[in-house]
Amino acid sequence: MKALVLFELAHRYTESGHLETVDQAEQRALWDLCALLEKELVEPLDPAYSELLAAARDRLRDSD
């Protein structure tokens, strides 16, 4: 159920390049996803979070 709602949100974003929730259910699904990630990730508490985030973004970016 949440996966379907998140899929639609992500699909709309990939089509339009604009991320906007159109239903409160999408907000709830995003909040729930954030809560799950907060339980799993230790990086947000790391003093070097900014650098860790920058490195993660670099690894995920398409190479030119």
TORGUVO-343746 format. One line per field, with one value per atom (N, C-alpha, C): atom name; residue number from 1; x, y, z. Coordinates in nm, 4 decimals. Atoms other than C-alpha are relative to their C-alpha. Layout:
name = CA ...
resi = NUM ...
X = X ...
Y = Y ...
Z = Z ...
//
This chain:
name = N CA C N CA C N CA C N CA C N CA C N CA C N CA C N CA C N CA C N CA C N CA C N CA C N CA C N CA C N CA C N CA C N CA C N CA C N CA C N CA C N CA C N CA C N CA C N CA C N CA C N CA C N CA C N CA C N CA C N CA C N CA C N CA C N CA C N CA C N CA C N CA C N CA C N CA C N CA C N CA C N CA C N CA C N CA C N CA C N CA C N CA C N CA C N CA C N CA C N CA C N CA C N CA C N CA C N CA C N CA C N CA C N CA C N CA C N CA C N CA C N CA C N CA C N CA C N CA C
resi = 1 1 1 2 2 2 3 3 3 4 4 4 5 5 5 6 6 6 7 7 7 8 8 8 9 9 9 10 10 10 11 11 11 12 12 12 13 13 13 14 14 14 15 15 15 16 16 16 17 17 17 18 18 18 19 19 19 20 20 20 21 21 21 22 22 22 23 23 23 24 24 24 25 25 25 26 26 26 27 27 27 28 28 28 29 29 29 30 30 30 31 31 31 32 32 32 33 33 33 34 34 34 35 35 35 36 36 36 37 37 37 38 38 38 39 39 39 40 40 40 41 41 41 42 42 42 43 43 43 44 44 44 45 45 45 46 46 46 47 47 47 48 48 48 49 49 49 50 50 50 51 51 51 52 52 52 53 53 53 54 54 54 55 55 55 56 56 56 57 57 57 58 58 58 59 59 59 60 60 60 61 61 61 62 62 62 63 63 63 64 64 64
X = 0.0828 0.0000 0.0881 -0.0889 0.2712 0.0897 -0.0879 0.4931 -0.0708 0.0758 0.2209 -0.0125 0.0127 0.1669 0.1347 -0.1326 0.5432 0.0418 -0.0302 0.5771 -0.0650 0.0705 0.3153 0.0653 -0.0674 0.4853 0.1320 -0.1286 0.8250 -0.0192 0.0270 0.6794 -0.0383 0.0372 0.5177 0.1223 -0.1217 0.8507 0.0874 -0.0859 1.0416 -0.0594 0.0662 0.7864 0.0064 0.0129 0.7654 0.1253 -0.1148 1.0906 -0.0387 0.0523 0.8744 -0.0547 0.0439 0.8264 -0.1049 0.1102 0.4904 -0.0981 0.1015 0.2535 -0.1366 0.1346 -0.1048 -0.1065 0.0937 -0.2603 0.0694 -0.0584 -0.2076 0.0609 -0.0560 -0.1402 0.1459 -0.1393 0.1793 0.0872 -0.0744 0.2924 0.0215 -0.0097 0.2195 0.1020 -0.0944 0.4121 0.1433 -0.1344 0.7118 0.0450 -0.0337 0.7005 0.0370 -0.0268 0.6859 0.1333 -0.1278 0.9768 0.1155 -0.1032 1.1811 0.0197 -0.0090 1.1013 0.0761 -0.0731 1.2234 0.1486 -0.1402 1.5433 0.0711 -0.0596 1.6051 0.0378 -0.0305 1.5972 0.1223 -0.1078 1.8536 0.1315 -0.1200 2.0972 0.0659 -0.0760 2.3708 0.0665 -0.0693 2.5183 -0.0578 0.0514 2.2764 0.0496 -0.0514 2.4224 0.1513 -0.1453 2.7829 0.0379 -0.0434 2.9667 0.0410 -0.0417 3.0883 -0.1150 0.1189 2.7324 0.0039 -0.0023 2.7735 0.0939 -0.0964 3.0800 -0.0486 0.0532 2.9175 -0.1114 0.1079 2.6128 0.0552 -0.0610 2.8263 0.0629 -0.0621 3.0198 -0.1059 0.1082 2.6975 -0.0637 0.0562 2.5560 0.0939 -0.0974 2.8773 -0.0049 0.0040 2.8535 -0.1270 0.1266 2.4900 -0.0208 0.0164 2.5234 0.0417 -0.0403 2.5359 0.1360 -0.1282 2.8839 -0.0223 0.0156 2.9176 0.0926
Y = -0.1174 0.0000 0.1249 -0.1166 0.2527 0.0011 0.0083 0.1275 0.0519 -0.0468 0.1947 0.1524 -0.1456 0.5487 0.0667 -0.0562 0.6162 -0.0154 0.0196 0.4697 0.1096 -0.1024 0.7101 0.1371 -0.1267 1.0058 0.0079 0.0032 0.9049 0.0049 0.0017 0.8383 0.1394 -0.1367 1.1813 0.0896 -0.0807 1.3346 -0.0267 0.0310 1.1504 0.0533 -0.0524 1.2635 0.1527 -0.1459 1.6286 0.0739 -0.0668 1.7020 0.0878 -0.0814 1.8606 -0.0927 0.0855 1.6942 0.0736 -0.0609 1.7807 -0.1093 0.0953 1.5753 0.0541 -0.0413 1.5807 -0.0597 0.0653 1.3780 -0.0182 0.0160 1.3548 -0.1382 0.1352 0.9821 -0.0010 -0.0089 1.0737 0.0595 -0.0567 1.2903 -0.1056 0.1037 1.0060 -0.1057 0.1016 0.7571 0.0504 -0.0579 0.9923 0.0087 -0.0066 1.0502 -0.1383 0.1369 0.6750 -0.0506 0.0398 0.6177 0.0670 -0.0703 0.8830 -0.0640 0.0637 0.7167 -0.1320 0.1264 0.3814 0.0262 -0.0310 0.5378 0.0505 -0.0495 0.7171 -0.1133 0.1155 0.3807 -0.0759 0.0793 0.2319 0.0760 -0.0774 0.5146 0.0563 -0.0626 0.6247 0.1290 -0.1141 0.8825 0.1363 -0.1324 1.1666 0.0498 -0.0389 1.1660 0.0223 -0.0125 1.1683 0.1471 -0.1394 1.5017 0.0328 -0.0197 1.4532 -0.0256 0.0293 1.4159 0.0713 -0.0759 1.6892 -0.0636 0.0632 1.5214 -0.1370 0.1316 1.1771 0.0131 -0.0240 1.3134 0.0404 -0.0432 1.4855 -0.1187 0.1177 1.1625 -0.0956 0.0877 0.9610 0.0565 -0.0625 1.2106 -0.0170 0.0178 1.1929 -0.1402 0.1395 0.8128 -0.0291 0.0282 0.8224 0.0781 -0.0811 1.0915 -0.0754 0.0539 0.9915 0.0583 -0.0521 1.0199 0.0666 -0.0744 1.2688 -0.0501
Z = 0.0000 0.0000 0.0000 -0.0019 0.0965 -0.1224 0.1167 -0.1834 -0.1247 0.1160 -0.4386 0.0010 -0.0129 -0.3084 -0.0279 0.0237 -0.3061 -0.1462 0.1416 -0.6549 -0.0836 0.0767 -0.7901 0.0193 -0.0284 -0.6206 -0.0772 0.0693 -0.7611 -0.1508 0.1435 -1.1057 -0.0497 0.0386 -1.1201 -0.0035 -0.0047 -1.0199 -0.1216 0.1150 -1.2926 -0.1292 0.1201 -1.5497 -0.0064 0.0007 -1.4428 0.0483 -0.0605 -1.2575 0.1174 -0.1096 -0.9878 0.1075 -0.1097 -0.6487 0.0822 -0.0741 -0.4988 0.0403 -0.0432 -0.2883 -0.0388 0.0401 -0.4126 0.0906 -0.0908 -0.1336 0.1343 -0.1334 0.2412 0.0167 -0.0080 0.1941 -0.0452 0.0442 0.0068 0.1091 -0.1122 0.2957 0.1076 -0.1027 0.5392 -0.0412 0.0474 0.3246 0.0083 -0.0112 0.3099 0.1453 -0.1432 0.6858 0.0530 -0.0455 0.7456 -0.0545 0.0583 0.5071 0.0752 -0.0778 0.6897 0.1369 -0.1316 1.0227 -0.0093 0.0193 0.8891 -0.0221 0.0265 0.7591 0.1250 -0.1245 1.0885 0.0943 -0.0856 1.2655 -0.0492 0.0602 1.0262 -0.0139 0.0303 0.9569 0.1254 -0.1078 1.1943 -0.0493 0.0583 0.9543 0.0404 -0.0371 1.0425 0.1362 -0.1318 1.3951 -0.0004 0.0113 1.2730 -0.0171 0.0165 1.3097 -0.1446 0.1393 0.9505 -0.0972 0.0826 0.8185 -0.1349 0.1260 0.5556 -0.1015 0.0894 0.4119 -0.0443 0.0356 0.4224 -0.1036 0.0946 0.2424 -0.1364 0.1263 -0.0218 -0.0728 0.0610 -0.0836 -0.0542 0.0460 -0.1094 -0.1268 0.1202 -0.3595 -0.1183 0.1078 -0.5637 -0.0579 0.0463 -0.5804 -0.0796 0.0670 -0.6934 -0.1290 0.1205 -0.9605 -0.1240 0.1291 -1.3235 -0.0371 0.0467 -1.4668 -0.1348 0.1269 -1.7500 -0.1060
//
